[in-house]
């Protein structure tokens, strides 16, 4: 990489390019000198790379803004091109709904204004354009309030710029910026308060869910405090002030006009369902970037000004966004933010808030695992203790943590420990053995240990808990497969059945074909032993043959899947097949899930059969004490969802191919017609058409492109037919899933909870037996090692017991999963909502069940 590129990329960093200096003024002067020398013959490359750096290293935008201000003194035309390019990129971002592009380019424009490159009035016009669009969107008469998510996003972008340029705007155009702030205040007075219902990390009593400020209201409050403090922000570097005397001589450029896209049309028939669908679409396209986790005591972050917390969060989220493929660089930039204070606790809170963000994190959870691991290595004296403090704080509140967040935390924590020799002070949590088996803290420890065994082996994990040996009780069973026909217990199975199993095993070892084995079963086994024994012997024996490894399993399914399919041709028999899998792998939840998932992949069992099995009595009893049935159900619904997603992508690709093929066919036809209409001289006589060889070639091309078009149309029709069928199957799946949820909950939810609050369900025992779901973490942290000084209080639970009875805990856990499934697959549920409303979410359904579904779908009560 050329030296000027290195200087641009590493500006603001302690690096060899700048002789390890950390003075921003020196960096800017050095980089400016290098760019000025190259500007004459590399201006296009510099322009492109400079904009790329500003967009992908947004925490350095003030430095790039100042650099461009100095270049403006040397070459106004070059900087004018930068402004024009930025205007085009900004308009493209607005048109396509590129949230990150809009937000970062607005910050870049603010930095250009600070460096006298952009006129302040131009920036105010941008603000007012977005503000006007936002106000129209939420207007009940002129707009479409279901798209408030976009309107809020525009206003958040405006307010987000003010820490970077509020002081300059207040100094240079005080009346205009005051007009913008008055407009923001007016917007806040007409918009709806945004409830976090269904997306909060902790289960709240929803009767008080609207009391808290939403993200925009909170940011507005922080900006008001900033304004009253004279727009002073410690966390935003202001390098342009060091060059103010020079920059003031530069020409300020105009910023071209921009326009916001029109909001989608209101549905022809305005209804709660239509409003809910559009609101869901808007929130998908303009998601809230973060939700604060607030797991540490206030003393850890109280030194920060309100606006500094927001700015550092922005820095951290930007680094996570742009370095998601470069974990080492990501950790390095997160550690070296341009702020004059320590922020380890805020960094941990921000990362965990992204890992647990609902409905889904911006990136795969493994990314956050790797970043946390690298930060622990980069800051060995500070960050590991902070992470441990975060885990303890979340563990204290685990009973109130959303079920989806709980699952993610288990998966992250077990993986994290696997990268640090599985070392953890388990003795701190040994008290969970005194809690009932359904207590969330006990279940959490049990599930973490089970996941650790998957990532290592049983004896290693047993060794890792040697400081709390009693916790061995929570380890999964050490035994391997549970083969019914092993001959270990002659009393259980008859010799005849064991002989059949041995005979089948020999046939497989003798490489008999699936057809030969099917004939043997139909002629010899089934007529004598009947369906149940035949199915059990065949499935158990094939599973045993495939039990040695994942490869063995796949080989058995590929070679003898036809045998299973023949035996289990209807849903009832498929449920029996899954039960045999569960029985064979009863000591290994991972192999149970893998085997069922692979069988669904080979179409040996349907998703409906899996739903029925999950809701069988033996599994229902596990809902609150094990992730085993939920993992199988998640896999089944995810696989169905992924099939539909893949079909959508294939159809979209085919539609583009059809358009290309039609254009090619049209061009070939036009070329042929043109050639045929030309007059050509043959032996001195005029003849219609070009020479025969060329004409023949054009005819061939025209025919071929026409055939390709027809082929593409046929492929598209076939895929659309598959897609339509998949949607119908999806509707049946969700009907089955929610009917099962409704039925099992109706049987167990107490009448006392019919007032529709989780608090009443938790308070069913009365007096002090309720869990206070709004109680903040009371963890007091020892400064040296981040270990709790007290553990008598654990979010409303005591070390002597857990005060929610088993039946109520079963209901709380199951309702939590109802909400989690509804939220995760909301995009696929909304198209079928009318059918679900008519058949499942009726007045007869339990209020808490409907509330859990509506919460997951973000379908608020005032929209119903």
C-alpha positions in Angstrom: 0.0 0.0 0.0 1.4 3.4 -0.9 2.5 5.7 1.9 -0.3 8.3 1.5 -2.8 5.5 1.8 -1.2 4.2 5.0 -1.1 7.8 6.4 -4.8 8.2 5.7 -5.8 4.9 7.1 -3.7 5.2 10.3 -4.3 8.9 11.1 -5.1 9.3 14.8 -3.6 5.9 15.7 -0.4 5.2 17.5 1.5 3.7 14.6 4.9 3.5 12.9 3.5 5.8 10.1 3.4 8.6 12.6 6.5 7.6 14.6 4.2 6.5 17.5 3.1 10.1 18.1 -0.5 10.6 19.3 -0.8 14.3 18.6 -3.7 14.8 16.2 -2.2 18.1 14.9 1.0 16.4 13.9 -0.9 13.6 12.2 -3.0 16.0 10.2 0.0 18.1 9.1 2.0 15.0 8.1 -0.9 13.4 6.2 -1.8 16.8 4.5 1.8 17.2 3.3 1.8 13.7 1.7 -1.6 14.3 0.1 -0.6 17.7 -1.3 2.4 16.2 -3.0 0.3 13.5 -4.6 -2.8 15.6 -5.5 -1.5 16.6 -8.9 -1.3 13.1 -10.4 -3.5 10.9 -8.0 -6.5 13.1 -7.3 -9.1 10.5 -8.3 -7.5 7.8 -6.2 -7.2 10.2 -3.2 -10.8 11.3 -3.5 -12.1 7.7 -3.6 -9.9 6.5 -0.7 -10.5 9.5 1.5 -14.3 9.1 1.2 -14.0 5.3 1.8 -11.9 6.0 5.0 -14.4 8.6 6.3 -17.3 6.2 5.7 -15.6 3.1 7.2 -13.7 4.7 10.1 -16.3 7.1 11.2 -14.7 7.7 14.7 -12.0 9.5 12.8 -14.4 11.8 10.8 -13.3 15.0 12.6 -9.7 14.3 11.5 -10.7 13.6 7.9 -12.9 16.8 8.0 -10.0 18.9 9.0 -7.8 17.3 6.4 -10.3 18.1 3.7 -10.5 21.7 5.1 -6.8 22.1 4.5 -7.0 20.5 1.1 -9.7 23.1 0.3 -7.1 25.8 0.7 -4.9 24.1 -2.0 -7.5 22.8 -4.5 -11.1 24.1 -4.3 -12.2 22.1 -7.3 -10.9 18.8 -5.7 -12.9 19.5 -2.5 -16.0 20.6 -4.5 -15.9 17.1 -6.1 -15.8 15.6 -2.6 -18.9 17.5 -1.6 -20.6 16.5 -4.9 -19.7 12.8 -4.4 -21.0 13.0 -0.8 -24.2 14.5 -2.0 -24.8 11.7 -4.5 -23.9 9.0 -2.0 -26.2 10.6 0.6 -29.1 10.8 -1.9 -28.5 7.1 -2.8 -28.5 6.2 0.8 -31.8 8.0 1.4 -33.4 6.3 -1.6 -32.3 2.8 -0.7 -32.9 3.2 3.1 -29.2 2.6 3.9 -29.4 3.5 7.6 -25.7 3.4 8.3 -24.9 5.3 5.1 -27.3 8.1 6.0 -26.1 8.4 9.6 -22.4 8.4 8.9 -22.6 10.7 5.9 -24.6 13.2 8.0 -21.8 13.2 10.6 -19.3 13.7 7.7 -21.2 16.7 6.5 -21.1 18.1 10.0 -17.3 17.7 10.1 -17.0 19.4 6.7 -19.1 22.3 8.1 -16.8 22.6 11.1 -13.8 22.8 8.8 -15.4 25.6 6.7 -15.8 23.3 3.7 -19.6 23.3 3.8 -21.8 26.3 4.5 -23.7 25.9 7.8 -26.9 26.9 6.2 -26.6 23.9 3.8 -26.4 21.5 6.7 -29.4 23.2 8.3 -31.3 22.6 5.0 -30.4 18.9 5.2 -31.7 18.8 8.8 -34.9 20.6 7.9 -35.5 18.3 4.9 -35.4 15.2 7.0 -37.4 16.9 9.8 -40.1 17.9 7.4 -40.3 14.3 6.0 -40.5 12.9 9.5 -43.3 15.3 10.6 -45.4 14.4 7.5 -44.9 10.7 8.0 -46.4 10.7 11.5 -49.2 13.1 10.6 -52.5 11.1 10.9 -54.1 12.9 7.9 -51.3 13.5 5.4 -48.8 10.7 6.3 -48.6 7.1 7.3 -47.9 6.8 11.0 -47.2 3.0 10.7 -43.8 4.2 9.2 -42.8 6.1 12.3 -39.7 4.0 12.6 -38.3 5.9 9.5 -39.4 9.2 10.8 -37.7 8.6 14.2 -34.6 7.4 12.5 -34.3 10.7 10.5 -34.7 12.7 13.7 -32.2 10.6 15.6 -29.7 11.2 12.7 -30.2 15.0 13.1 -29.6 14.9 16.9 -26.7 12.5 16.4 -24.8 15.2 14.5 -25.0 17.8 17.2 -22.2 16.5 19.5 -19.9 16.8 16.4 -21.0 20.3 15.3 -23.5 21.8 17.7 -21.1 24.4 19.0 -20.2 25.6 15.5 -23.9 25.8 14.4 -24.9 27.6 17.6 -22.0 30.1 17.0 -22.5 30.6 13.2 -26.2 30.2 12.6 -27.9 30.4 16.1 -31.4 31.2 14.8 -31.4 28.4 12.2 -30.2 25.7 14.6 -32.7 26.9 17.2 -35.4 26.6 14.6 -34.3 23.0 14.0 -34.4 22.2 17.7 -37.9 23.7 18.0 -38.9 21.5 15.0 -37.6 18.4 16.8 -39.5 19.4 20.0 -42.7 19.8 17.8 -42.1 16.4 16.2 -41.7 14.7 19.6 -45.0 16.2 20.7 -46.9 14.5 17.8 -45.2 11.2 17.5 -46.2 8.1 19.4 -44.0 7.0 22.3 -42.2 3.8 21.1 -42.7 0.9 23.5 -39.9 -1.7 23.8 -42.6 -4.3 24.4 -41.3 -7.6 23.0 -37.7 -6.3 22.5 -36.5 -5.6 26.0 -33.8 -7.7 27.5 -35.7 -8.3 30.8 -39.3 -9.3 31.2 -41.2 -6.2 32.3 -44.5 -5.8 33.8 -46.1 -4.4 30.7 -48.7 -2.4 32.5 -45.8 0.0 33.3 -43.9 -0.5 30.0 -44.6 2.9 28.6 -43.2 4.9 31.5 -39.6 4.7 30.5 -38.2 7.1 27.9 -37.7 5.5 24.4 -34.4 5.9 22.6 -35.3 9.1 20.8 -36.7 10.8 23.9 -33.6 9.8 25.8 -31.3 11.2 23.1 -33.3 14.4 23.0 -32.8 14.8 26.8 -29.1 14.2 26.4 -28.9 16.9 23.6 -30.8 19.4 25.8 -28.2 18.8 28.6 -25.4 19.3 26.0 -27.0 22.5 24.8 -27.2 23.9 28.3 -23.5 23.0 28.9 -22.5 25.1 26.0 -22.1 22.2 23.6 -18.9 20.9 25.3 -18.2 17.2 24.5 -15.1 15.5 25.9 -15.4 12.5 23.7 -15.4 14.3 20.3 -12.0 15.5 19.2 -12.0 19.0 17.6 -8.8 19.1 15.6 -10.2 21.8 13.3 -9.7 24.4 16.2 -5.9 23.9 15.8 -6.1 25.1 12.2 -8.9 27.6 12.6 -6.9 30.6 11.4 -6.0 28.8 8.2 -9.4 27.2 7.6 -11.4 30.4 7.8 -9.7 31.5 4.5 -11.2 28.5 2.6 -14.2 28.7 0.3 -17.4 27.1 1.8 -19.2 25.1 -0.8 -23.0 24.6 -1.4 -24.5 21.2 -0.8 -26.9 20.2 -3.6 -30.6 19.7 -2.8 -31.7 16.3 -1.4 -35.1 14.7 -1.2 -36.5 12.0 1.1 -38.4 9.1 -0.4 -42.2 9.1 -0.1 -43.6 6.9 2.7 -45.5 3.9 1.4 -49.2 4.3 0.7 -51.7 3.6 3.4 -53.4 0.2 2.8 -56.7 0.5 1.0 -58.5 -0.9 4.0 -57.2 0.6 7.2 -57.2 -2.1 10.0 -55.1 -3.1 13.0 -53.6 -6.0 10.9 -52.7 -3.8 8.0 -51.2 -1.2 10.3 -49.3 -3.9 12.2 -47.9 -5.4 8.9 -46.6 -2.0 7.7 -45.2 -1.1 11.1 -43.3 -4.5 11.1 -41.9 -3.7 7.6 -40.8 -0.2 8.7 -39.1 -1.5 11.8 -37.3 -4.2 9.8 -36.0 -1.5 7.3 -35.2 1.1 10.0 -34.3 -0.9 13.1 -33.3 0.8 16.3 -29.5 0.5 16.4 -29.1 -0.4 20.1 -30.9 -0.9 23.4 -29.0 -0.2 26.5 -28.4 -3.2 28.8 -27.5 -1.2 32.0 -26.1 -4.2 33.9 -23.4 -2.5 35.9 -23.8 -0.3 39.0 -24.1 3.4 38.2 -20.8 4.1 40.0 -18.9 2.4 37.1 -20.1 4.9 34.5 -21.4 7.9 36.5 -18.3 10.0 35.6 -19.5 10.2 32.0 -21.6 13.1 30.8 -24.9 11.8 29.3 -23.8 12.8 25.8 -20.4 11.2 26.2 -22.0 7.8 26.8 -24.0 8.2 23.6 -20.9 9.2 21.6 -18.7 6.3 22.9 -21.6 3.9 22.1 -21.7 5.3 18.5 -17.9 4.8 18.2 -18.1 1.2 19.4 -21.0 0.3 17.2 -19.3 1.8 14.2 -16.1 -0.2 14.8 -18.2 -3.4 15.3 -20.0 -2.6 12.0 -17.1 -1.9 9.8 -14.6 -4.5 11.1 -17.0 -7.4 11.4 -14.6 -9.5 9.2 -11.4 -8.4 10.9 -11.7 -9.3 14.6 -8.1 -8.3 15.5 -8.4 -4.8 13.9 -11.9 -4.5 15.5 -10.5 -5.1 19.0 -7.5 -2.8 18.4 -9.8 0.1 17.3 -12.2 -0.5 20.2 -9.3 -0.2 22.6 -8.0 3.0 21.0 -11.0 5.3 20.7 -10.2 9.0 20.7 -11.6 9.7 24.2 -9.8 11.1 27.3 -11.4 8.7 29.8 -11.6 4.9 30.5 -14.6 3.1 29.1 -14.1 -0.7 29.7 -17.5 -1.0 31.5 -19.3 0.9 28.8 -17.5 -1.2 26.1 -18.6 -4.5 27.8 -22.2 -3.2 28.2 -22.3 -2.2 24.5 -21.0 -5.5 23.2 -23.3 -7.5 25.4 -26.2 -5.3 24.3 -25.4 -6.2 20.7 -25.0 -9.9 21.4 -28.4 -10.0 23.2 -30.1 -7.4 20.9 -33.7 -8.4 19.9 -35.1 -9.5 17.6 -31.6 -10.5 16.4 -28.0 -9.2 16.7 -26.6 -7.3 13.7 -24.0 -10.0 13.2 -23.6 -13.7 14.1 -23.1 -14.3 17.8 -19.7 -15.9 17.1 -18.4 -12.5 16.0 -19.0 -11.0 19.4 -17.5 -14.1 21.1 -14.3 -13.5 19.1 -14.2 -9.7 19.8 -14.7 -10.3 23.6 -11.9 -12.9 23.5 -9.5 -10.6 21.7 -10.4 -7.7 24.0 -9.6 -9.9 27.0 -6.2 -10.6 25.5 -5.6 -6.9 24.5 -6.5 -5.6 28.0 -5.5 -8.5 30.2 -5.4 -6.4 33.4 -8.9 -4.9 33.0 -11.3 -6.5 30.5 -11.5 -10.1 31.8 -12.6 -8.8 35.2 -15.2 -6.5 33.5 -16.6 -9.4 31.5 -16.8 -11.6 34.6 -18.7 -8.8 36.3 -21.1 -8.6 33.4 -21.7 -12.4 33.6 -22.4 -12.2 37.3 -24.7 -9.3 36.9 -26.7 -11.1 34.2 -26.7 -14.3 36.2 -28.2 -12.5 39.2 -31.1 -11.4 36.9 -31.3 -14.6 34.8 -34.9 -15.3 36.0 -36.0 -12.0 34.4 -33.9 -12.3 31.2 -35.8 -12.9 28.0 -35.7 -16.6 26.9 -34.0 -15.8 23.6 -31.3 -13.7 25.4 -30.9 -16.5 27.9 -30.2 -19.0 25.2 -27.7 -16.7 23.5 -26.0 -16.0 26.8 -25.6 -19.8 27.5 -24.2 -20.4 24.0 -21.8 -17.4 24.3 -20.6 -18.2 27.9 -19.9 -21.8 27.2 -17.9 -20.9 24.0 -16.1 -18.1 25.8 -15.0 -20.5 28.6 -13.8 -23.0 26.0 -11.3 -20.4 24.8 -9.9 -20.0 28.4 -9.4 -23.6 29.5 -13.0 -23.7 30.9 -11.8 -21.7 34.0 -14.5 -20.2 36.1 -15.0 -19.9 39.9 -17.9 -22.4 39.9 -17.9 -22.5 43.7 -19.6 -19.1 43.6 -22.6 -20.7 42.0 -22.5 -24.1 43.8 -25.6 -22.8 45.8 -27.8 -23.5 42.8 -27.9 -27.1 43.9 -30.0 -26.0 46.8 -32.5 -24.5 44.5 -35.4 -26.5 42.9 -34.6 -28.1 39.6 -36.7 -25.5 37.7 -35.0 -22.4 39.2 -33.6 -20.4 36.2 -30.1 -20.0 37.8 -29.8 -23.8 38.3 -31.1 -24.4 34.7 -28.6 -21.9 33.4 -25.6 -23.6 35.1 -26.9 -27.0 33.8 -27.2 -25.8 30.2 -23.8 -24.1 30.2 -22.2 -27.3 31.4 -24.0 -29.3 28.8 -22.8 -27.0 26.0 -19.3 -27.2 27.4 -19.3 -31.0 27.2 -20.3 -30.6 23.5 -17.3 -28.3 23.0 -14.9 -30.6 24.8 -15.5 -34.0 26.6 -17.2 -35.1 29.8 -14.1 -35.8 31.9 -12.5 -32.4 31.0 -15.6 -30.5 32.1 -15.8 -32.6 35.3 -12.2 -31.6 36.0 -13.0 -27.9 35.4 -15.6 -27.9 38.2 -13.3 -29.5 40.8 -13.7 -26.4 43.0 -17.4 -27.2 43.2 -17.5 -31.0 42.8 -21.1 -31.2 43.8 -22.0 -29.5 40.5 -21.3 -32.9 38.8 -24.9 -33.6 39.5 -25.8 -31.0 36.8 -23.5 -32.5 34.1 -25.3 -34.4 31.3 -25.2 -38.2 31.5 -21.8 -39.6 30.6 -23.2 -42.7 28.9 -23.3 -43.1 25.1 -26.2 -44.5 23.0 -29.1 -46.3 24.6 -29.5 -49.2 22.2 -32.6 -51.3 23.1 -31.2 -54.4 21.4 -27.7 -54.5 22.7 -28.3 -57.7 24.6 -27.2 -56.0 27.8 -30.6 -56.5 29.4 -32.2 -59.7 28.2 -35.2 -59.2 30.3 -36.2 -56.0 28.6 -36.3 -57.3 25.0 -37.0 -60.8 23.7 -34.3 -62.8 22.1 -36.4 -62.8 18.9 -36.2 -59.0 18.7 -32.5 -59.1 19.3 -32.1 -61.7 16.6 -34.0 -59.5 14.1 -31.8 -56.6 15.0 -28.7 -58.7 14.5 -30.0 -60.0 11.2 -30.7 -56.5 9.9 -27.2 -55.4 11.1 -25.6 -58.3 9.1 -27.7 -57.3 6.0 -26.4 -53.8 6.2 -22.8 -55.0 6.7 -23.3 -57.2 3.8 -24.2 -54.1 1.8 -27.7 -55.2 0.9 -29.7 -52.5 -0.9 -32.5 -50.5 0.6 -34.9 -52.3 -1.7 -33.8 -55.7 -0.5 -34.2 -54.7 3.1 -37.6 -53.3 2.4 -38.7 -56.7 0.9 -37.2 -58.5 3.9 -39.2 -56.3 6.3 -42.5 -56.6 4.3 -42.2 -60.4 3.8 -40.5 -61.6 7.0 -40.7 -59.0 9.8 -43.9 -56.9 9.6 -46.4 -59.8 9.1 -45.2 -61.5 12.3 -44.2 -58.7 14.6 -46.5 -55.8 13.6 -45.8 -52.1 13.1 -44.5 -51.0 16.5 -41.9 -53.7 17.0 -40.8 -53.6 13.3 -40.3 -49.8 13.4 -38.5 -50.0 16.7 -36.1 -52.7 15.7 -35.3 -51.2 12.3 -34.8 -47.6 13.4 -32.8 -48.5 16.6 -30.6 -50.8 14.6 -29.9 -48.3 11.8 -29.3 -45.6 14.3 -26.8 -47.9 16.1 -25.0 -48.5 12.9 -24.7 -44.8 12.3 -23.8 -43.9 15.8 -20.0 -43.9 15.5 -19.7 -40.5 13.9 -21.6 -37.8 12.0 -20.3 -39.3 8.8 -21.7 -42.7 9.7 -25.1 -41.2 10.4 -25.2 -39.4 7.0 -24.1 -42.6 5.2 -26.9 -44.6 6.9 -29.5 -42.0 6.1 -28.4 -41.7 2.5 -28.3 -45.5 1.9 -31.2 -46.6 4.0 -33.4 -43.5 4.2 -35.8 -45.2 1.8 -36.3 -48.0 4.4 -37.2 -45.4 7.0 -39.5 -43.5 4.6 -41.3 -46.7 3.7 -41.8 -47.6 7.4 -42.8 -44.1 8.4 -45.0 -42.9 5.5 -47.5 -40.9 7.6 -47.3 -38.4 10.4 -48.2 -40.8 13.2 -45.3 -43.1 12.3 -42.9 -40.2 11.8 -43.7 -39.2 15.4 -42.8 -42.8 16.5 -39.6 -42.5 14.5 -38.6 -39.3 16.3 -39.4 -41.0 19.6 -37.1 -43.8 18.8 -34.3 -41.2 18.0 -35.0 -39.5 21.4 -34.9 -42.9 23.1 -31.7 -44.0 21.4 -29.9 -40.7 22.1 -31.6 -40.0 25.5 -28.1 -39.4 27.0 -27.0 -37.0 24.3 -29.1 -33.9 23.5 -26.7 -32.9 20.7 -27.0 -36.1 18.8 -30.8 -36.1 19.3 -31.0 -32.6 17.7 -28.5 -33.4 14.9 -30.2 -36.7 13.9 -33.7 -35.2 13.8 -32.4 -32.2 11.9 -30.7 -34.4 9.3 -33.8 -36.6 9.0 -35.9 -33.5 8.3 -33.2 -32.4 5.7 -33.7 -35.8 3.9 -37.5 -35.4 4.1 -37.9 -38.5 6.2 -39.9 -36.6 8.8 -42.0 -33.4 8.5 -41.9 -30.3 10.5 -45.4 -31.1 11.7 -44.3 -34.4 13.1 -41.5 -32.7 14.9 -44.0 -30.2 16.5 -46.2 -33.1 17.6 -43.2 -34.9 19.1 -42.0 -31.7 20.9 -45.5 -31.3 22.4 -45.7 -35.0 23.5 -46.2 -35.4 27.3 -42.7 -36.5 28.1 -41.3 -33.4 26.4 -43.8 -31.0 27.8 -42.6 -31.9 31.3 -39.1 -30.7 30.2 -40.1 -27.3 28.9 -38.9 -25.4 32.0 -35.9 -27.5 33.0 -34.1 -28.3 29.7 -33.3 -26.8 26.3 -33.5 -30.2 24.7 -37.0 -30.0 23.2 -36.6 -26.3 22.3 -33.4 -26.9 20.4 -35.2 -29.5 18.2 -38.2 -27.2 17.7 -35.9 -24.2 16.8 -34.0 -26.3 14.3 -37.3 -27.4 12.6 -38.8 -24.0 12.4 -35.5 -22.5 11.2 -35.1 -25.1 8.5 -38.6 -24.3 7.2 -37.9 -20.6 7.4 -34.5 -21.0 5.6 -36.2 -23.0 2.8 -38.6 -20.1 2.2 -35.8 -17.6 2.4 -33.8 -19.5 -0.2 -36.8 -19.8 -2.5 -37.3 -16.0 -2.3 -33.6 -15.4 -3.2 -33.8 -17.9 -6.1 -37.1 -16.3 -7.4 -35.5 -12.9 -7.2 -32.5 -14.1 -9.1 -34.6 -15.8 -11.7 -36.7 -12.7 -12.3 -33.5 -10.8 -13.1 -32.4 -13.6 -15.4 -35.8 -13.5 -17.2 -35.5 -9.8 -17.8 -32.0 -10.3 -19.1 -33.1 -13.2 -21.3 -36.1 -11.2 -22.7 -33.8 -8.2 -23.5 -31.3 -10.5 -25.3 -34.2 -12.2 -27.2 -35.7 -8.9 -28.2 -32.3 -7.6 -29.4 -31.6 -10.8 -31.4 -35.1 -10.6 -33.0 -34.5 -6.9 -33.9 -31.1 -7.7 -35.4 -32.6 -10.5 -37.5 -35.5 -8.3 -38.7 -33.0 -5.5 -39.6 -30.8 -8.0 -41.5 -33.8 -9.5 -43.4 -35.1 -6.0 -44.4 -31.8 -5.0 -46.0 -31.4 -5.1 -49.8 -28.2 -6.9 -50.9 -26.8 -7.2 -54.5 -26.4 -10.8 -55.6 -24.9 -11.1 -59.1 -25.9 -7.6 -59.8 -29.5 -8.1 -58.9 -31.0 -6.6 -55.7 -32.1 -9.3 -53.2 -34.0 -8.8 -49.9 -31.8 -9.9 -46.9 -28.1 -9.9 -46.0 -25.7 -12.7 -47.1 -27.1 -16.1 -46.2 -24.3 -17.1 -43.8 -24.8 -14.0 -41.6 -28.6 -14.4 -41.8 -28.4 -18.1 -40.8 -26.3 -17.1 -37.7 -28.7 -14.4 -36.7 -31.6 -16.8 -37.0 -29.8 -19.3 -34.8 -29.1 -16.7 -32.2 -32.7 -15.5 -32.2 -34.0 -19.1 -31.8 -31.5 -19.8 -29.0 -32.4 -16.7 -27.0 -36.1 -17.4 -27.4 -35.6 -20.9 -26.1 -33.6 -19.5 -23.2 -36.4 -17.1 -22.4 -39.0 -19.8 -22.4 -36.7 -22.0 -20.2 -36.2 -19.2 -17.7 -40.0 -18.6 -17.6 -40.6 -22.3 -17.0 -38.0 -22.3 -14.2 -39.5 -19.2 -12.6 -43.0 -20.7 -12.7 -41.7 -23.9 -11.1 -40.0 -22.0 -8.3 -43.1 -19.8 -7.7 -45.2 -23.0 -7.5 -42.7 -24.4 -4.9 -42.8 -21.1 -3.1 -46.6 -21.0 -3.0 -46.6 -24.6 -1.6 -43.9 -23.7 0.9 -46.0 -20.7 2.1 -49.1 -23.0 2.5 -46.9 -25.5 4.5 -45.6 -22.6 6.6 -49.2 -21.5 7.4 -50.0 -25.1 8.5 -46.8 -25.2 10.6 -47.6 -22.0 12.5 -51.2 -23.0 13.0 -50.0 -26.3 14.5 -47.3 -24.7 16.6 -49.6 -22.0 18.1 -52.5 -24.4 18.6 -50.2 -26.7 20.6 -48.9 -23.7 22.6 -52.4 -22.5 23.3 -53.6 -25.9 24.4 -50.8 -26.8 26.8 -50.8 -23.3 28.3 -54.6 -23.3 28.8 -54.3 -26.5 30.7 -51.6 -25.1 33.1 -52.1 -21.3 33.4 -54.0 -20.5 36.6 -57.2 -18.5 36.5 -55.6 -16.1 38.9 -53.4 -14.8 36.0 -56.3 -13.9 33.7 -55.8 -10.2 34.5 -53.1 -10.6 31.9 -49.8 -9.7 33.6 -46.7 -11.7 34.2 -46.4 -10.1 37.6 -49.7 -11.7 38.7 -48.4 -15.1 37.5 -45.2 -14.7 39.5 -47.2 -13.5 42.5 -49.5 -16.4 42.6 -48.0 -17.6 45.9 -48.6 -14.2 47.4 -46.6 -12.0 49.8 -42.8 -12.2 49.4 -42.9 -15.1 47.0 -43.0 -12.9 43.9 -40.0 -12.2 41.8 -39.6 -8.4 41.4 -39.1 -8.2 37.6 -38.2 -4.5 37.7 -35.7 -4.7 40.5 -32.3 -3.5 39.3 -29.2 -5.5 39.8 -28.1 -5.1 43.4 -24.7 -6.5 42.9 -21.9 -4.7 44.7 -18.6 -5.3 43.0 -15.3 -5.5 44.6 -12.9 -3.2 42.7 -10.0 -5.7 42.6 -11.6 -8.9 41.3 -15.1 -8.0 40.2 -16.6 -10.7 42.5 -19.8 -9.9 44.3 -19.5 -9.0 47.9 -23.0 -10.3 48.6 -25.0 -13.0 47.0 -27.9 -13.2 49.4 -30.1 -11.3 47.0 -30.3 -12.5 43.4 -32.9 -10.4 41.7 -35.6 -11.3 44.2 -34.3 -14.8 44.8 -32.4 -16.0 47.9 -29.6 -18.5 48.2 -31.9 -20.6 50.4 -34.5 -21.2 47.7 -36.4 -20.0 44.6 -39.8 -18.6 45.3 -41.7 -19.4 42.2 -43.5 -22.8 42.2 -42.8 -25.3 39.5 -46.2 -25.0 37.7 -45.8 -21.2 37.5 -42.2 -21.5 36.4 -43.3 -23.9 33.6 -45.8 -21.3 32.5 -43.3 -18.4 32.6 -40.7 -20.4 30.6 -43.2 -21.6 28.0 -44.7 -18.1 27.6 -41.1 -16.8 27.2 -40.6 -19.3 24.3 -43.9 -18.3 22.7 -42.7 -14.7 22.6 -39.3 -15.7 21.3 -40.7 -17.8 18.4 -43.2 -15.1 17.5 -40.5 -12.4 17.5 -37.9 -14.5 15.6 -40.3 -15.5 12.8 -42.5 -12.4 12.8 -41.9 -11.8 9.1 -43.3 -15.2 8.2 -46.1 -15.0 10.7 -47.6 -11.7 9.7 -48.7 -12.9 6.2 -50.9 -15.6 8.0 -52.1 -13.4 10.8 -55.7 -13.3 9.7 -55.9 -17.1 9.7 -54.2 -17.3 13.1 -56.5 -14.7 14.5 -59.5 -16.6 13.4 -58.4 -20.0 14.5 -55.9 -19.6 17.4 -55.7 -16.0 18.8 -59.3 -15.9 19.7 -61.1 -14.6 22.8 -61.1 -18.2 24.1 -57.3 -18.3 24.2 -55.7 -17.4 27.5 -54.9 -13.6 27.8 -51.3 -14.3 28.8 -50.8 -16.5 25.7 -52.2 -13.9 23.4 -50.1 -11.2 25.2 -46.9 -13.2 24.7 -47.7 -13.6 20.9 -48.6 -10.0 20.4 -45.5 -8.9 22.3 -43.3 -11.0 20.1 -45.0 -9.6 17.0 -44.7 -6.0 18.4 -48.5 -5.9 18.0 -49.4 -3.4 20.7 -52.7 -3.5 22.5 -53.8 -0.1 21.2 -53.5 -1.5 17.6 -55.7 -4.5 18.2 
